Amino acid sequence: MAETLRARIADGTLPPQSLVSEVQLESEFGVARGTVRKAIAALRDDGLLVTTPGMGSFVTAAEK
């Protein structure tokens, strides 16, 4: 899932400032919320997402 999201960020499907919804990803991929959170954490560690408490996770910039 993290690789799919990374590709969507790179190709512009998820442009900068886009909200990455845990609920939507959970439904789309048919996985548990914990799995979604691990993928988001991995992308956050790579600098592709930033998470703001109470607001959600947002795309920071396209992968280089």
GROMACS elastic network, one bead per residue, 0.5 to 0.9 nm:
[ bonds ]
;  ai    aj funct       b0    kb
    1     4     6  0.50904   500
    1     5     6  0.62818   500
    1     6     6  0.85340   500
    1    25     6  0.88047   500
    1    29     6  0.75563   500
    1    35     6  0.86852   500
    1    36     6  0.78024   500
    1    39     6  0.64943   500
    2     5     6  0.51289   500
    2     6     6  0.60144   500
    2     7     6  0.86035   500
    2    36     6  0.84347   500
    2    38     6  0.84395   500
    2    40     6  0.70829   500
    2    42     6  0.71361   500
    2    43     6  0.68238   500
    3     7     6  0.61431   500
    3     8     6  0.86041   500
    3    39     6  0.85470   500
    3    43     6  0.89746   500
    4     7     6  0.51350   500
    4     8     6  0.62700   500
    4     9     6  0.87244   500
    5     9     6  0.62052   500
    5    10     6  0.85746   500
    5    14     6  0.80082   500
    5    39     6  0.85320   500
    5    40     6  0.88677   500
    5    43     6  0.83421   500
    6     9     6  0.51665   500
    6    10     6  0.61921   500
    6    11     6  0.87377   500
    6    43     6  0.73575   500
    6    48     6  0.78685   500
    6    62     6  0.86866   500
    6    63     6  0.74498   500
    7    11     6  0.61012   500
    7    12     6  0.84438   500
    7    13     6  0.83816   500
    7    14     6  0.89425   500
    7    63     6  0.83838   500
    8    11     6  0.52977   500
    8    12     6  0.60121   500
    8    14     6  0.54515   500
    8    15     6  0.83217   500
    8    62     6  0.89809   500
    9    12     6  0.52477   500
    9    13     6  0.60679   500
    9    15     6  0.62188   500
    9    16     6  0.78902   500
    9    48     6  0.79117   500
    9    59     6  0.73931   500
    9    61     6  0.75690   500
    9    62     6  0.54354   500
    9    63     6  0.66621   500
   10    13     6  0.77571   500
   10    14     6  0.79630   500
   10    15     6  0.84913   500
   10    61     6  0.84999   500
   10    64     6  0.74641   500
   11    14     6  0.76945   500
   11    15     6  0.84217   500
   11    62     6  0.77124   500
   11    63     6  0.86488   500
   12    16     6  0.81410   500
   12    62     6  0.70972   500
   14    17     6  0.84157   500
   14    18     6  0.60456   500
   14    19     6  0.84385   500
   14    20     6  0.83424   500
   14    59     6  0.71305   500
   14    62     6  0.85869   500
   15    18     6  0.57297   500
   15    59     6  0.67493   500
   15    60     6  0.84152   500
   15    61     6  0.73751   500
   15    62     6  0.72383   500
   16    19     6  0.88839   500
   16    58     6  0.74625   500
   16    60     6  0.52445   500
   16    61     6  0.50604   500
   16    62     6  0.69074   500
   17    58     6  0.53745   500
   17    59     6  0.50432   500
   17    60     6  0.61225   500
   17    61     6  0.79412   500
   18    57     6  0.82944   500
   18    58     6  0.53067   500
   18    59     6  0.53826   500
   18    60     6  0.83071   500
   19    55     6  0.89022   500
   19    56     6  0.68210   500
   19    57     6  0.58060   500
   19    59     6  0.67701   500
   20    24     6  0.80976   500
   20    25     6  0.79117   500
   20    40     6  0.84611   500
   20    49     6  0.85698   500
   20    56     6  0.71976   500
   20    57     6  0.54220   500
   20    58     6  0.57309   500
   20    59     6  0.72785   500
   21    24     6  0.52192   500
   21    25     6  0.62185   500
   21    26     6  0.85238   500
   21    56     6  0.72812   500
   21    57     6  0.72972   500
   21    58     6  0.88537   500
   22    25     6  0.51830   500
   22    26     6  0.59813   500
   22    27     6  0.86150   500
   22    33     6  0.69396   500
   22    36     6  0.62540   500
   22    37     6  0.72786   500
   22    40     6  0.85073   500
   22    56     6  0.84657   500
   22    57     6  0.85716   500
   23    26     6  0.51066   500
   23    27     6  0.63254   500
   23    28     6  0.86270   500
   23    33     6  0.75886   500
   23    36     6  0.86877   500
   24    27     6  0.52309   500
   24    28     6  0.60216   500
   24    29     6  0.85840   500
   25    29     6  0.58987   500
   25    30     6  0.78683   500
   25    31     6  0.80662   500
   25    33     6  0.85538   500
   25    36     6  0.67323   500
   26    29     6  0.56333   500
   26    30     6  0.55602   500
   26    31     6  0.52474   500
   26    32     6  0.61263   500
   26    33     6  0.59650   500
   26    35     6  0.82263   500
   26    36     6  0.63304   500
   27    30     6  0.51068   500
   27    31     6  0.71180   500
   27    32     6  0.88002   500
   28    31     6  0.81729   500
   29    32     6  0.89240   500
   29    36     6  0.88654   500
   31    34     6  0.82273   500
   31    35     6  0.63761   500
   31    36     6  0.71622   500
   32    35     6  0.54145   500
   32    36     6  0.67063   500
   32    37     6  0.89188   500
   33    36     6  0.50613   500
   33    37     6  0.61953   500
   33    38     6  0.86925   500
   34    37     6  0.50330   500
   34    38     6  0.62324   500
   34    39     6  0.87552   500
   35    38     6  0.51307   500
   35    39     6  0.64052   500
   35    40     6  0.87198   500
   36    39     6  0.51972   500
   36    40     6  0.62214   500
   36    41     6  0.85812   500
   37    40     6  0.50071   500
   37    41     6  0.59967   500
   37    42     6  0.85667   500
   38    41     6  0.50130   500
   38    42     6  0.62128   500
   38    43     6  0.87399   500
   39    42     6  0.51148   500
   39    43     6  0.63656   500
   39    44     6  0.85723   500
   40    43     6  0.51541   500
   40    44     6  0.60241   500
   40    45     6  0.85552   500
   40    49     6  0.73543   500
   40    51     6  0.88469   500
   40    57     6  0.78011   500
   41    45     6  0.60672   500
   41    46     6  0.86048   500
   41    49     6  0.83258   500
   42    45     6  0.50624   500
   42    46     6  0.63682   500
   42    47     6  0.88229   500
   42    48     6  0.89545   500
   42    49     6  0.89588   500
   43    47     6  0.63506   500
   43    48     6  0.53619   500
   43    49     6  0.57666   500
   43    50     6  0.86563   500
   44    47     6  0.50295   500
   44    48     6  0.56113   500
   44    50     6  0.58280   500
   44    51     6  0.75532   500
   44    57     6  0.86134   500
   45    48     6  0.76439   500
   45    49     6  0.79838   500
   46    49     6  0.77562   500
   47    50     6  0.72344   500
   47    59     6  0.89154   500
   47    60     6  0.71905   500
   47    61     6  0.82535   500
   47    63     6  0.89600   500
   48    58     6  0.84159   500
   48    59     6  0.58541   500
   48    60     6  0.52946   500
   48    61     6  0.60435   500
   48    62     6  0.71821   500
   48    63     6  0.70116   500
   49    57     6  0.62418   500
   49    58     6  0.53609   500
   49    60     6  0.52150   500
   49    61     6  0.79002   500
   50    56     6  0.83536   500
   50    57     6  0.54950   500
   50    58     6  0.54052   500
   50    59     6  0.65671   500
   50    60     6  0.63477   500
   51    54     6  0.89612   500
   51    55     6  0.76500   500
   51    56     6  0.55381   500
   51    58     6  0.63140   500
   52    55     6  0.53873   500
   52    56     6  0.54455   500
   52    57     6  0.63056   500
   52    58     6  0.81456   500
   53    56     6  0.62789   500
   53    57     6  0.84998   500
   55    58     6  0.89674   500
   59    62     6  0.79737   500
   61    64     6  0.88295   500
